[in-house]
């Protein structure tokens, strides 16, 4: 079963990562100031992503 892991960073912020069933990390959050904010971020992802569409942003090649 996939899982969200919440962890503290070295400067006192909180992050979450989403692990797939096989243990691979498939998403990492930004830094949150509080653990409660981090947990709200997880809830937001869980509720917002169920019907999320995929948008492919085309890369622009720069030439000299």
C-alpha positions in Angstrom: 0.0 0.0 0.0 1.3 3.5 -0.8 2.0 5.8 2.1 2.7 9.5 3.0 5.8 10.0 5.2 6.1 13.2 7.3 9.6 14.3 8.4 11.4 17.3 9.8 14.3 18.9 8.0 17.5 20.4 9.5 16.1 23.9 9.7 12.8 23.1 11.6 10.5 22.7 8.6 8.3 19.7 7.7 8.0 17.8 4.5 6.1 14.9 3.2 6.9 12.3 0.6 4.6 9.8 -1.1 6.0 6.3 -1.4 4.6 3.8 -3.9 3.8 0.2 -2.8 7.3 -0.9 -3.9 8.9 1.8 -1.7 9.9 4.1 -4.5 9.4 7.8 -3.7 7.0 9.3 -6.2 6.3 12.8 -4.8 8.0 15.2 -2.4 6.5 18.3 -0.9 7.7 21.8 -0.3 8.7 22.8 3.2 6.0 23.7 5.7 6.5 25.7 8.8 4.5 23.4 11.0 3.6 19.7 11.2 -0.1 20.7 11.1 0.5 22.6 7.8 2.2 19.6 6.4 -0.7 17.3 7.3 -3.1 19.8 5.6 -0.9 19.7 2.5 -1.3 15.9 2.4 -5.1 16.2 2.7 -5.1 18.8 -0.1 -3.1 16.5 -2.4 -5.4 13.5 -1.5 -8.6 15.5 -2.3 -7.3 17.5 -5.2 -5.5 14.8 -7.2 -8.4 12.3 -7.5 -9.7 13.9 -10.7 -6.5 15.7 -11.8 -5.8 15.8 -15.5 -2.4 15.5 -17.0 -0.9 18.4 -18.8 2.3 18.0 -20.8 4.3 21.3 -21.0 6.4 21.4 -24.1 10.1 22.1 -23.7 11.5 25.0 -25.6 14.9 24.4 -27.1 17.2 27.3 -27.1 19.6 27.8 -29.9 22.7 29.9 -30.0 
